[in-house]
Amino acid sequence: MDCRFQWSSTLSAADFPREAYARLRAQVPQATPFNHLGWLQAAERALEPGQTLQVLLAWTGSELRLCLPLVCARERRFGLRWTVLRHLGHPLSDRIALLCRLDEEGRRQARAAIHRRLPHALLQLHELTAGGEQETLLEHWAAASSTHERRPSCRVPVHAIGEADRREPSGDLRYKLRRARKRAAACDARVRRLTPDGETIGAVLEATGAVEQASWKGEQGVGIFSGARRRQWMHQAFGALAEAGLVRVVLLEHQGRCISYRLGLLERGRLYDYNLAFLPEYAELGSGRLLLDEWVRWGLEDGWQWIDASRVSLQGSSHQLHERLTGEVLQLRWSLYSWRPSGIALGLAHRLWSRLKARRSAIVARPAGSNGEQPCPAE
C-alpha cells in the first residue's frame, strides 16, 4: 500500500477532510460516537494548558486510511516528568476505536512518522476493544516498543434487547422495579423520553447539569459537567451529536423539575449509557433502575439492538446493567514505551514497580503458615 502521510495541528480547520473522515469512521466496525468528529473537536477546544494536538492522517490516493489525533503533554510519574501521548478525548471519552485501515507496511510507516514528529517516552491508549485492524496495529507497535503492556481497563456489561424484555423481569430485579415505580407514582414523578436536536440540546444539558452539580458527583468534582473546561466540552460535544441525531435522554421529573436522568448516545442500534445523576433528596426512589428500564422499553419500540454501559469501573462496578447483562465487552489499555532513553527508563521503572506491587500483593494474600513456618499455638 503506497501511503501519503500528513500532519495537522487541528481537527477544526476549514480544510480538514470531514467527508473522508466520516467515510473512514463508517468503515471501522468498532467506531463509536466518541470517534465522532464533533465530539473530538469539542475535546480539542477543552485541552488543558501544556497539552498540544497533532493529528496524523494517512492517504491512499483520495481515500483516508488513518486518522490518529494525539495529545502530547508532560506528565509526572515516579517523581519525574515524561512526555506522554494519548488519544484525543481522554479521560471523558468512553469506548473508542483507532480509525486505521493500513497494511503492515503502512502501520510501520505510521509508527515511524509518530516517533519523528512526536518524540515521547510513552504512548498510552485507553478504552480500546480487542480484535479488528486496530489490535493488529497495536500488536505491531507493541512488538517494536522497548516495553509494552496490554491490560484490561474494564469489562463493560451489555444487554441484547430481545422479546424476553417484553415480559417483566423475574426475581430481585422485578421486586426492585416494582418498588421504584410505586415510589415514583406516590410522589407523582414521571418519566420522559427526549431526542434533543441542535436547538433543544442546550436546555437539556442545563437541566441535567444542574442535577449532576447537586449530586455527589458535583460535590466531589468528578462529574462530566464539573469545571468550566468539562462543561464547555460537554455542551459543544453533545450539541454536535444532537445535530447528528445521536443523543437520547430519559428523565424523571417531579412537578416539571428534572430530579434524575440518564444521558445516552445511540448509533448503529447500540445505546451507550454514558452518564446519570439524581438529586440527593430523591435517592430512595431508585430512579436509576427505573430509567434503565425505560432505555430497554424505548429500545424495544424503536428496534435498538443493545444497551451498553459504555464504561464501568474495573473492580466493584455498581452499574445497574449488571442485573440484566447478556454479555460483556472487554476494554483495554495499551502502554507502549519508546526506545528513547526516557522511554527505556520509564518502561523499566514501570516493570520494577509492577513486580514489587505483585510481590506485595502475594505476601498479603499468603495464608498463615504458608512460608513453611508453624503458626504459634494458642495459649
C-alpha contacts under 8 A as a table, 3 or more apart, distances in Angstrom:
res1	aa1	res2	aa2	distance
1	M	60	T	7.38
1	M	102	L	7.68
1	M	103	D	6.55
1	M	105	E	7.13
1	M	106	G	6.67
2	D	60	T	6.32
2	D	106	G	7.69
3	C	58	A	6.14
3	C	59	W	5.43
3	C	60	T	5.08
3	C	61	G	7.86
3	C	106	G	6.53
4	R	58	A	5.57
4	R	59	W	5.05
4	R	60	T	6.45
4	R	61	G	7.98
5	F	56	L	7.13
5	F	57	L	5.71
5	F	58	A	4.47
5	F	59	W	6.37
5	F	110	A	7.74
5	F	113	A	7.98
6	Q	56	L	6.01
6	Q	57	L	5.09
6	Q	58	A	6.29
7	W	54	Q	6.73
7	W	55	V	5.56
7	W	56	L	4.86
7	W	57	L	6.15
8	S	11	L	7.48
8	S	54	Q	5.87
8	S	55	V	5.00
8	S	56	L	6.67
8	S	57	L	7.79
9	S	53	L	5.71
9	S	54	Q	4.73
9	S	55	V	6.03
10	T	13	A	6.21
10	T	44	E	7.71
10	T	53	L	6.64
10	T	54	Q	6.89
10	T	55	V	6.83
11	L	16	F	6.30
11	L	37	L	7.85
11	L	40	L	7.75
11	L	41	Q	5.99
11	L	44	E	7.68
11	L	55	V	7.51
12	S	16	F	6.70
12	S	41	Q	6.23
13	A	16	F	5.34
17	P	20	A	5.40
17	P	21	Y	6.12
18	R	21	Y	5.02
18	R	22	A	6.17
18	R	37	L	7.81
19	E	22	A	5.07
19	E	23	R	6.30
20	A	23	R	5.13
20	A	24	L	6.23
20	A	63	E	6.80
20	A	64	L	5.82
21	Y	24	L	5.10
21	Y	25	R	6.18
21	Y	37	L	7.90
21	Y	64	L	6.81
21	Y	67	C	7.48
22	A	25	R	5.15
22	A	26	A	6.19
22	A	37	L	7.90
23	R	26	A	5.13
23	R	27	Q	6.39
24	L	27	Q	5.17
24	L	28	V	6.67
24	L	64	L	6.41
24	L	65	R	6.71
24	L	66	L	7.72
24	L	99	L	6.82
24	L	100	C	7.99
25	R	28	V	5.41
25	R	31	A	6.16
25	R	35	N	7.44
25	R	36	H	7.88
25	R	99	L	6.29
26	A	29	P	7.24
26	A	31	A	7.42
28	V	31	A	5.58
28	V	97	A	7.84
28	V	99	L	6.42
28	V	100	C	7.60
28	V	101	R	7.98
30	Q	96	I	7.47
30	Q	97	A	5.57
30	Q	129	T	7.53
30	Q	132	G	7.82
31	A	34	F	7.82
31	A	35	N	6.16
31	A	96	I	6.24
31	A	97	A	4.99
31	A	98	L	7.66
31	A	99	L	7.40
32	T	35	N	5.49
32	T	36	H	7.17
32	T	95	R	6.82
32	T	96	I	5.88
32	T	97	A	6.97
32	T	267	E	7.38
33	P	36	H	5.02
33	P	39	W	7.54
33	P	241	L	7.92
33	P	246	L	7.85
33	P	265	L	6.89
33	P	266	L	7.86
33	P	267	E	6.90
34	F	39	W	6.04
34	F	40	L	7.26
34	F	89	G	7.83
34	F	93	S	5.80
34	F	94	D	6.76
34	F	95	R	6.92
34	F	96	I	5.85
35	N	39	W	6.90
35	N	40	L	6.75
35	N	96	I	6.08
35	N	97	A	6.93
36	H	39	W	5.38
36	H	40	L	6.49
36	H	241	L	7.81
37	L	40	L	5.14
37	L	41	Q	5.99
38	G	41	Q	5.15
38	G	42	A	6.26
38	G	236	Q	7.84
38	G	237	A	5.74
38	G	240	A	5.15
38	G	241	L	6.57
39	W	42	A	5.31
39	W	43	A	6.31
39	W	236	Q	7.70
39	W	237	A	4.47
39	W	238	F	7.27
39	W	240	A	7.03
39	W	241	L	7.15
40	L	43	A	4.84
40	L	44	E	6.14
40	L	88	L	6.70
40	L	89	G	6.28
40	L	237	A	7.57
41	Q	44	E	5.02
41	Q	45	R	6.47
41	Q	237	A	7.58
42	A	45	R	5.19
42	A	46	A	6.45
42	A	232	Q	7.85
42	A	233	W	5.14
42	A	234	M	7.57
42	A	236	Q	5.54
42	A	237	A	5.18
43	A	46	A	5.10
43	A	47	L	6.54
43	A	88	L	6.80
43	A	89	G	5.44
43	A	233	W	5.80
43	A	237	A	7.57
44	E	47	L	5.46
44	E	53	L	7.40
44	E	88	L	7.12
44	E	89	G	7.74
45	R	233	W	7.20
46	A	229	R	5.36
46	A	230	R	6.95
46	A	232	Q	6.99
46	A	233	W	5.72
47	L	51	Q	6.13
47	L	52	T	7.62
47	L	229	R	7.93
48	E	51	Q	5.61
50	G	73	A	6.13
50	G	74	R	7.50
51	Q	71	V	6.30
51	Q	72	C	5.64
51	Q	73	A	4.83
51	Q	74	R	7.90
52	T	71	V	5.53
52	T	72	C	5.28
52	T	73	A	6.75
53	L	69	P	6.84
53	L	70	L	5.74
53	L	71	V	4.61
53	L	72	C	6.37
53	L	88	L	7.72
54	Q	69	P	5.94
54	Q	70	L	5.38
54	Q	71	V	6.47
54	Q	72	C	7.70
55	V	67	C	6.83
55	V	68	L	5.57
55	V	69	P	4.16
55	V	70	L	5.97
56	L	66	L	7.34
56	L	67	C	5.70
56	L	68	L	5.13
56	L	69	P	6.34
56	L	70	L	7.85
56	L	114	I	7.78
57	L	64	L	7.19
57	L	65	R	7.52
57	L	66	L	5.32
57	L	67	C	4.72
57	L	68	L	6.67
58	A	64	L	6.00
58	A	65	R	5.43
58	A	66	L	4.87
58	A	67	C	6.80
58	A	110	A	7.89
59	W	62	S	6.44
59	W	63	E	5.56
59	W	64	L	4.61
59	W	65	R	5.47
59	W	66	L	7.16
60	T	63	E	5.25
60	T	64	L	6.51
60	T	65	R	6.70
64	L	67	C	7.57
65	R	99	L	7.70
65	R	100	C	5.81
65	R	101	R	4.98
65	R	102	L	6.11
66	L	99	L	5.66
66	L	100	C	4.44
66	L	101	R	6.21
66	L	102	L	7.02
67	C	98	L	7.79
67	C	99	L	5.71
67	C	100	C	6.75
68	L	87	H	7.33
68	L	98	L	6.92
68	L	99	L	6.85
69	P	87	H	5.87
69	P	88	L	5.59
70	L	85	L	6.09
70	L	86	R	5.47
70	L	87	H	4.77
70	L	88	L	5.56
71	V	85	L	5.48
71	V	86	R	5.24
71	V	87	H	6.09
71	V	88	L	5.64
72	C	83	T	6.91
72	C	84	V	5.88
72	C	85	L	4.69
72	C	86	R	6.79
72	C	118	L	7.72
73	A	83	T	5.75
73	A	84	V	5.62
73	A	85	L	6.66
74	R	81	R	5.85
74	R	82	W	5.28
74	R	83	T	4.59
74	R	84	V	6.09
75	E	81	R	5.20
75	E	82	W	5.41
75	E	83	T	6.44
75	E	84	V	6.54
76	R	79	G	6.19
76	R	80	L	5.31
76	R	81	R	4.30
76	R	82	W	6.34
77	R	80	L	5.47
77	R	81	R	6.23
77	R	82	W	7.20
78	F	349	A	7.89
82	W	120	H	7.63
82	W	121	A	6.25
82	W	122	L	7.89
82	W	342	S	7.27
83	T	119	P	7.76
83	T	120	H	4.95
83	T	121	A	5.49
83	T	122	L	6.76
84	V	120	H	5.90
84	V	121	A	6.06
84	V	122	L	4.88
84	V	123	L	5.84
84	V	124	Q	7.28
85	L	120	H	7.00
85	L	122	L	6.27
85	L	123	L	4.66
85	L	124	Q	6.22
86	R	90	H	7.13
86	R	123	L	6.09
86	R	124	Q	5.36
86	R	125	L	5.72
87	H	90	H	6.48
87	H	124	Q	7.77
87	H	125	L	6.07
87	H	126	H	7.76
89	G	92	L	6.08
89	G	93	S	5.21
90	H	93	S	5.66
90	H	126	H	7.60
91	P	94	D	7.90
92	L	224	I	7.27
93	S	96	I	7.17
94	D	127	E	6.46
94	D	274	Y	7.73
94	D	310	S	5.94
94	D	311	R	5.67
95	R	127	E	4.92
95	R	128	L	6.15
95	R	129	T	7.60
95	R	310	S	6.22
95	R	311	R	6.81
95	R	331	Q	7.36
96	I	126	H	7.99
96	I	127	E	6.09
96	I	128	L	5.74
96	I	129	T	7.91
97	A	128	L	5.93
97	A	129	T	7.41
97	A	134	Q	7.21
98	L	128	L	7.85
98	L	134	Q	5.66
99	L	134	Q	7.45
100	C	133	E	6.79
100	C	134	Q	6.40
100	C	137	L	7.98
101	R	133	E	6.69
102	L	105	E	7.73
102	L	106	G	5.18
102	L	107	R	5.89
103	D	106	G	5.16
103	D	107	R	6.17
104	E	107	R	5.12
104	E	108	R	6.31
104	E	137	L	7.97
105	E	108	R	5.09
105	E	109	Q	6.22
106	G	109	Q	5.05
106	G	110	A	6.08
107	R	110	A	5.04
107	R	111	R	6.29
107	R	137	L	6.22
107	R	140	H	7.59
108	R	111	R	5.28
108	R	112	A	6.35
108	R	140	H	7.76
108	R	141	W	7.73
109	Q	112	A	5.07
109	Q	113	A	6.11
110	A	113	A	5.04
110	A	114	I	6.31
111	R	114	I	5.21
111	R	115	H	6.39
111	R	141	W	6.90
112	A	115	H	5.22
112	A	116	R	6.21
113	A	116	R	5.20
113	A	117	R	6.10
114	I	117	R	5.26
114	I	118	L	5.51
114	I	119	P	7.52
115	H	118	L	5.31
115	H	119	P	5.16
115	H	120	H	7.23
116	R	119	P	6.30
119	P	340	R	7.94
120	H	123	L	7.29
120	H	338	S	6.75
120	H	340	R	7.46
120	H	342	S	7.70
120	H	343	G	7.00
121	A	337	Y	5.75
121	A	338	S	5.38
121	A	339	W	7.89
121	A	340	R	6.64
121	A	341	P	7.95
121	A	342	S	5.26
121	A	343	G	3.78
121	A	344	I	7.58
121	A	346	L	6.94
122	L	335	S	6.77
122	L	336	L	5.67
122	L	337	Y	4.58
122	L	338	S	6.16
122	L	343	G	6.16
122	L	346	L	7.94
123	L	335	S	5.95
123	L	336	L	5.11
123	L	337	Y	6.45
123	L	338	S	7.86
124	Q	333	R	7.13
124	Q	334	W	5.64
124	Q	335	S	4.47
124	Q	336	L	6.23
125	L	128	L	7.32
125	L	333	R	5.68
125	L	334	W	5.21
125	L	335	S	6.62
126	H	153	S	7.39
126	H	331	Q	7.93
126	H	332	L	6.30
126	H	333	R	4.44
126	H	334	W	6.54
127	E	153	S	6.56
127	E	154	C	7.88
127	E	331	Q	4.98
127	E	332	L	5.28
127	E	333	R	5.96
128	L	331	Q	5.20
128	L	332	L	5.08
128	L	333	R	6.65
129	T	329	V	7.34
129	T	330	L	6.06
129	T	331	Q	4.71
129	T	332	L	5.96
130	A	135	E	6.07
130	A	330	L	7.10
130	A	331	Q	7.12
130	A	332	L	7.24
131	G	134	Q	7.03
131	G	135	E	5.36
131	G	136	T	7.63
132	G	135	E	5.75
132	G	136	T	6.83
133	E	136	T	5.02
133	E	137	L	6.18
134	Q	137	L	4.99
134	Q	138	L	6.21
135	E	138	L	5.00
135	E	139	E	5.97
136	T	139	E	5.20
136	T	140	H	6.22
137	L	140	H	5.26
137	L	141	W	6.32
138	L	141	W	4.98
138	L	142	A	5.82
138	L	334	W	7.84
139	E	142	A	4.95
139	E	143	A	6.16
140	H	143	A	5.35
140	H	144	A	6.61
141	W	144	A	5.14
141	W	145	S	6.35
141	W	336	L	7.52
142	A	145	S	5.13
142	A	147	T	7.52
142	A	148	H	5.63
142	A	336	L	6.00
143	A	148	H	7.90
145	S	148	H	6.31
145	S	336	L	5.99
145	S	337	Y	5.60
145	S	338	S	5.38
145	S	339	W	6.45
146	S	336	L	7.76
146	S	337	Y	5.64
146	S	338	S	5.60
146	S	339	W	5.24
146	S	343	G	7.31
146	S	344	I	6.09
146	S	347	G	7.29
147	T	336	L	6.31
147	T	337	Y	5.17
147	T	338	S	7.42
147	T	344	I	7.37
147	T	347	G	5.59
147	T	348	L	7.74
148	H	334	W	7.34
148	H	335	S	5.43
148	H	336	L	4.61
148	H	337	Y	5.96
148	H	347	G	7.73
149	E	333	R	7.88
149	E	334	W	5.76
149	E	335	S	5.07
149	E	336	L	6.73
150	R	332	L	6.64
150	R	333	R	5.86
150	R	334	W	4.72
150	R	335	S	6.59
151	R	332	L	5.58
151	R	333	R	5.46
151	R	334	W	6.70
152	P	155	R	7.46
152	P	314	L	7.67
152	P	330	L	6.83
152	P	331	Q	5.84
152	P	332	L	4.41
152	P	333	R	6.08
153	S	313	S	7.93
153	S	314	L	5.95
153	S	330	L	7.87
153	S	331	Q	5.59
153	S	332	L	5.00
153	S	333	R	5.64
154	C	311	R	6.87
154	C	312	V	6.10
154	C	313	S	5.98
154	C	314	L	4.22
154	C	315	Q	7.86
154	C	330	L	6.21
154	C	331	Q	5.38
154	C	332	L	7.08
155	R	311	R	7.78
155	R	312	V	7.11
155	R	314	L	6.41
155	R	328	E	5.99
155	R	329	V	5.56
155	R	330	L	4.60
155	R	331	Q	6.15
156	V	308	D	7.43
156	V	309	A	5.95
156	V	310	S	6.44
156	V	311	R	5.74
156	V	312	V	5.99
156	V	328	E	5.19
156	V	329	V	4.97
156	V	330	L	6.35
156	V	331	Q	7.40
157	P	308	D	6.55
157	P	309	A	5.82
157	P	321	L	6.21
157	P	322	H	5.85
157	P	325	L	5.48
157	P	326	T	7.60
157	P	327	G	6.07
157	P	328	E	4.54
157	P	329	V	6.61
158	V	306	W	6.79
158	V	307	I	5.74
158	V	308	D	4.48
158	V	309	A	6.13
158	V	321	L	7.00
158	V	322	H	7.99
158	V	325	L	5.24
158	V	326	T	6.17
158	V	327	G	5.40
158	V	328	E	5.53
158	V	329	V	7.16
159	H	306	W	5.59
159	H	307	I	5.15
159	H	308	D	6.47
159	H	321	L	7.34
159	H	324	R	6.26
159	H	325	L	4.70
159	H	326	T	4.94
159	H	327	G	6.51
160	A	305	Q	5.91
160	A	306	W	4.69
160	A	307	I	6.64
160	A	325	L	7.79
160	A	326	T	6.14
160	A	327	G	7.89
161	I	165	D	6.65
161	I	296	V	6.89
161	I	299	G	7.07
161	I	300	L	6.83
161	I	304	W	7.03
161	I	305	Q	5.34
161	I	306	W	5.59
161	I	307	I	7.18
162	G	165	D	5.69
162	G	166	R	7.79
162	G	300	L	7.42
162	G	305	Q	7.77
163	E	166	R	5.59
163	E	167	R	7.84
164	A	167	R	5.72
165	D	168	E	6.92
165	D	169	P	7.41
165	D	296	V	7.31
165	D	297	R	7.74
165	D	300	L	7.71
166	R	297	R	7.83
166	R	300	L	7.73
168	E	174	R	6.68
169	P	173	L	6.26
169	P	174	R	5.06
170	S	173	L	6.30
170	S	174	R	5.17
171	G	174	R	5.62
171	G	175	Y	6.80
172	D	175	Y	5.16
172	D	176	K	6.28
173	L	176	K	5.11
173	L	177	L	6.09
173	L	323	E	7.02
174	R	177	L	5.19
174	R	178	R	6.12
175	Y	178	R	5.25
175	Y	179	R	6.22
176	K	179	R	5.15
176	K	180	A	6.18
176	K	286	G	7.89
177	L	180	A	5.05
177	L	181	R	6.15
177	L	289	R	6.87
177	L	290	L	6.33
178	R	181	R	5.14
178	R	182	K	6.18
179	R	182	K	5.17
179	R	183	R	6.22
180	A	183	R	5.22
180	A	184	A	6.11
180	A	285	L	5.52
180	A	286	G	5.20
180	A	287	S	6.74
180	A	289	R	7.77
180	A	290	L	6.40
181	R	184	A	5.13
181	R	185	A	6.05
181	R	290	L	7.10
182	K	185	A	5.10
182	K	186	A	6.04
183	R	186	A	5.03
183	R	187	C	6.61
183	R	285	L	5.78
184	A	187	C	5.55
184	A	188	D	6.00
184	A	189	A	4.91
184	A	190	R	7.03
184	A	285	L	6.32
185	A	188	D	4.75
185	A	189	A	5.96
185	A	190	R	7.52
186	A	189	A	7.70
187	C	254	H	7.57
188	D	254	H	6.51
188	D	255	Q	7.69
189	A	252	L	6.34
189	A	253	E	5.37
189	A	254	H	4.51
189	A	255	Q	7.29
190	R	252	L	5.46
190	R	253	E	5.28
190	R	254	H	6.58
191	V	250	V	6.87
191	V	251	L	5.53
191	V	252	L	4.53
191	V	253	E	6.37
191	V	291	L	7.51
192	R	250	V	5.64
192	R	251	L	5.12
192	R	252	L	6.41
192	R	253	E	7.48
193	R	248	R	7.59
193	R	249	V	5.94
193	R	250	V	4.66
193	R	251	L	6.51
194	L	248	R	5.94
194	L	249	V	5.04
194	L	250	V	6.21
194	L	251	L	7.90
195	T	242	A	7.90
195	T	245	G	7.55
195	T	247	V	6.12
195	T	248	R	4.97
195	T	249	V	6.49
196	P	199	E	7.63
196	P	200	T	5.40
196	P	201	I	5.11
196	P	204	V	7.53
196	P	242	A	5.96
196	P	245	G	7.72
196	P	247	V	6.51
196	P	248	R	7.02
196	P	249	V	7.90
197	D	200	T	5.44
197	D	201	I	5.76
197	D	239	G	7.70
197	D	242	A	4.73
197	D	243	E	5.22
197	D	244	A	7.90
197	D	245	G	6.58
197	D	247	V	7.96
198	G	201	I	5.70
198	G	202	G	7.79
198	G	239	G	5.62
198	G	240	A	7.11
198	G	242	A	5.44
198	G	243	E	4.59
199	E	202	G	6.96
200	T	203	A	5.82
200	T	204	V	6.67
201	I	204	V	5.05
201	I	205	L	6.14
201	I	238	F	7.32
201	I	239	G	6.13
201	I	242	A	6.64
202	G	205	L	5.24
202	G	206	E	6.24
202	G	235	H	7.00
202	G	239	G	7.25
203	A	206	E	5.07
203	A	207	A	6.31
204	V	207	A	5.25
204	V	208	T	6.20
205	L	208	T	5.10
205	L	209	G	5.62
205	L	235	H	6.92
206	E	209	G	5.11
206	E	210	A	6.15
207	A	210	A	5.29
207	A	211	V	6.58
207	A	258	C	6.58
208	T	211	V	5.13
208	T	212	E	6.30
208	T	258	C	7.27
208	T	260	S	7.76
208	T	261	Y	6.69
208	T	277	A	7.86
209	G	212	E	5.09
209	G	213	Q	6.03
209	G	225	F	6.05
210	A	213	Q	5.08
210	A	214	A	6.39
211	V	214	A	5.31
211	V	215	S	6.29
211	V	258	C	7.26
211	V	259	I	6.52
211	V	260	S	6.85
211	V	277	A	6.46
211	V	278	F	6.00
211	V	279	L	5.82
212	E	215	S	4.96
212	E	216	W	7.62
212	E	217	K	6.25
212	E	218	G	5.58
212	E	223	G	6.79
212	E	225	F	7.42
212	E	276	L	7.85
212	E	277	A	5.32
212	E	278	F	6.74
212	E	279	L	7.54
213	Q	216	W	7.79
213	Q	217	K	6.84
213	Q	218	G	3.98
213	Q	219	E	6.79
213	Q	223	G	7.66
213	Q	225	F	7.46
213	Q	226	S	7.32
214	A	217	K	7.86
214	A	218	G	5.82
214	A	219	E	6.90
214	A	279	L	6.20
214	A	280	P	7.41
215	S	218	G	5.39
215	S	219	E	6.44
215	S	277	A	6.56
215	S	278	F	6.15
215	S	279	L	5.49
215	S	280	P	5.90
216	W	219	E	4.94
216	W	220	Q	6.08
216	W	280	P	7.71
217	K	220	Q	5.29
217	K	221	G	5.91
217	K	222	V	5.22
217	K	223	G	4.90
217	K	277	A	7.80
218	G	221	G	4.94
218	G	222	V	6.44
218	G	223	G	5.71
218	G	225	F	7.89
218	G	226	S	6.27
220	Q	223	G	7.94
221	G	226	S	5.34
221	G	227	G	7.52
222	V	226	S	6.22
223	G	226	S	5.05
224	I	230	R	6.07
224	I	231	R	6.90
224	I	234	M	7.08
224	I	275	N	7.97
225	F	228	A	7.72
225	F	230	R	5.43
225	F	231	R	4.36
225	F	234	M	6.89
226	S	230	R	6.02
226	S	231	R	6.34
227	G	230	R	5.63
227	G	231	R	6.13
228	A	231	R	5.13
228	A	232	Q	6.05
229	R	232	Q	5.15
229	R	233	W	6.13
230	R	233	W	4.96
230	R	234	M	6.11
231	R	234	M	5.24
231	R	235	H	6.18
232	Q	235	H	5.30
232	Q	236	Q	6.14
233	W	236	Q	5.38
233	W	237	A	5.82
234	M	237	A	5.08
234	M	238	F	5.75
235	H	238	F	5.47
235	H	239	G	5.84
236	Q	239	G	5.02
236	Q	240	A	6.34
237	A	240	A	5.29
237	A	241	L	6.25
238	F	241	L	4.86
238	F	242	A	5.75
238	F	247	V	7.22
239	G	242	A	5.17
239	G	243	E	6.29
240	A	243	E	5.18
240	A	244	A	6.48
241	L	244	A	4.98
241	L	245	G	6.36
241	L	246	L	5.40
241	L	247	V	6.22
242	A	245	G	4.91
242	A	246	L	5.57
242	A	247	V	5.12
243	E	246	L	7.68
246	L	265	L	5.37
246	L	266	L	5.03
246	L	267	E	6.27
247	V	263	L	7.65
247	V	264	G	6.03
247	V	265	L	4.76
247	V	266	L	6.25
248	R	263	L	6.31
248	R	264	G	5.13
248	R	265	L	5.86
248	R	266	L	6.76
249	V	261	Y	7.06
249	V	262	R	5.86
249	V	263	L	4.77
249	V	264	G	6.01
250	V	261	Y	5.65
250	V	262	R	5.43
250	V	263	L	6.80
250	V	291	L	6.32
250	V	294	E	7.28
250	V	295	W	7.48
251	L	258	C	6.46
251	L	259	I	7.63
251	L	260	S	5.86
251	L	261	Y	4.38
251	L	262	R	6.65
251	L	291	L	7.25
252	L	258	C	5.94
252	L	259	I	5.83
252	L	260	S	5.12
252	L	261	Y	6.13
252	L	287	S	7.19
252	L	291	L	7.49
253	E	256	G	5.62
253	E	257	R	5.12
253	E	258	C	4.42
253	E	259	I	5.55
253	E	260	S	7.13
254	H	257	R	5.19
254	H	258	C	6.52
254	H	259	I	6.61
258	C	261	Y	7.37
259	I	278	F	5.67
259	I	279	L	5.47
259	I	282	Y	7.21
260	S	276	L	7.40
260	S	277	A	5.72
260	S	278	F	4.06
260	S	279	L	6.41
260	S	287	S	6.55
260	S	288	G	7.50
261	Y	276	L	5.47
261	Y	277	A	5.90
261	Y	278	F	6.63
261	Y	288	G	7.57
261	Y	291	L	7.24
262	R	273	D	7.08
262	R	274	Y	7.54
262	R	275	N	5.75
262	R	276	L	4.34
262	R	277	A	7.04
262	R	288	G	7.47
262	R	291	L	6.69
262	R	292	L	7.63
263	L	273	D	6.35
263	L	274	Y	5.76
263	L	275	N	5.13
263	L	276	L	6.13
264	G	271	L	6.30
264	G	272	Y	5.32
264	G	273	D	4.55
264	G	274	Y	5.11
264	G	275	N	6.92
265	L	271	L	5.58
265	L	272	Y	5.07
265	L	273	D	6.82
265	L	274	Y	7.08
266	L	269	G	6.60
266	L	270	R	5.59
266	L	271	L	4.37
266	L	272	Y	6.22
267	E	270	R	5.45
267	E	271	L	6.65
269	G	303	G	7.35
269	G	304	W	4.57
269	G	305	Q	5.12
269	G	306	W	6.51
270	R	304	W	6.22
270	R	305	Q	5.87
270	R	306	W	4.67
270	R	307	I	6.02
270	R	308	D	6.78
271	L	304	W	7.38
271	L	306	W	6.12
271	L	307	I	4.95
271	L	308	D	5.84
272	Y	307	I	6.40
272	Y	308	D	4.89
272	Y	309	A	6.00
272	Y	310	S	5.23
273	D	307	I	7.10
273	D	308	D	5.95
273	D	309	A	5.03
273	D	310	S	5.90
274	Y	309	A	6.99
274	Y	310	S	6.16
274	Y	311	R	7.70
276	L	288	G	7.40
277	A	288	G	7.87
278	F	282	Y	7.02
278	F	283	A	6.92
278	F	287	S	7.53
278	F	288	G	7.87
279	L	282	Y	5.60
279	L	283	A	6.73
280	P	283	A	5.17
281	E	284	E	7.82
282	Y	285	L	5.71
283	A	286	G	6.48
283	A	287	S	7.55
286	G	289	R	5.87
286	G	290	L	6.54
287	S	290	L	4.91
287	S	291	L	6.04
288	G	291	L	5.25
288	G	292	L	6.14
288	G	320	Q	7.72
289	R	292	L	5.04
289	R	293	D	6.25
289	R	320	Q	6.44
290	L	293	D	5.22
290	L	294	E	6.48
291	L	294	E	4.81
291	L	295	W	6.46
292	L	295	W	5.07
292	L	296	V	6.67
292	L	320	Q	7.75
292	L	321	L	7.65
293	D	296	V	5.14
293	D	297	R	6.34
294	E	297	R	4.98
294	E	298	W	5.98
295	W	298	W	5.13
295	W	299	G	6.01
295	W	307	I	7.46
296	V	299	G	4.99
296	V	300	L	6.24
296	V	307	I	7.20
297	R	300	L	5.13
297	R	301	E	6.43
298	W	301	E	5.20
298	W	302	D	6.15
299	G	302	D	5.19
299	G	303	G	5.53
299	G	304	W	4.54
299	G	305	Q	7.18
299	G	306	W	7.92
300	L	303	G	5.41
300	L	304	W	6.48
304	W	307	I	7.97
309	A	312	V	6.93
309	A	319	H	7.49
309	A	321	L	6.79
312	V	317	S	5.98
312	V	319	H	7.00
313	S	316	G	6.55
313	S	317	S	4.94
314	L	317	S	6.62
318	S	322	H	7.68
319	H	322	H	6.08
320	Q	323	E	5.73
320	Q	324	R	7.73
321	L	324	R	5.25
321	L	325	L	5.82
322	H	325	L	5.11
325	L	328	E	7.38
337	Y	343	G	5.05
337	Y	344	I	6.79
337	Y	346	L	7.46
337	Y	347	G	5.86
338	S	342	S	7.82
338	S	343	G	4.57
338	S	344	I	6.55
339	W	342	S	7.87
339	W	343	G	5.65
339	W	344	I	5.73
340	R	343	G	5.07
340	R	344	I	6.22
341	P	344	I	5.16
341	P	345	A	6.08
342	S	345	A	5.12
342	S	346	L	6.01
343	G	346	L	5.15
343	G	347	G	5.91
344	I	347	G	5.16
344	I	348	L	6.06
345	A	348	L	5.15
345	A	349	A	6.13
346	L	349	A	5.04
346	L	350	H	6.11
347	G	350	H	5.06
347	G	351	R	6.23
348	L	351	R	5.13
348	L	352	L	6.24
349	A	352	L	5.23
349	A	353	W	6.08
350	H	353	W	5.07
350	H	354	S	6.03
351	R	354	S	5.08
351	R	355	R	6.22
352	L	355	R	5.18
352	L	356	L	6.21
353	W	356	L	5.16
353	W	357	K	6.07
354	S	357	K	5.08
354	S	358	A	6.09
355	R	358	A	5.07
355	R	359	R	6.05
356	L	359	R	5.08
356	L	360	R	6.07
357	K	360	R	5.13
357	K	361	S	6.16
358	A	361	S	5.09
358	A	362	A	6.17
359	R	362	A	5.05
359	R	363	I	6.26
360	R	363	I	5.14
360	R	364	V	6.27
361	S	364	V	5.13
361	S	365	A	6.12
362	A	365	A	5.08
362	A	366	R	6.01
363	I	366	R	5.17
366	R	370	S	6.46
367	P	370	S	5.68
368	A	371	N	7.78
368	A	375	P	6.78
369	G	372	G	5.83
369	G	373	E	5.21
369	G	374	Q	5.43
369	G	375	P	5.58
370	S	373	E	7.10
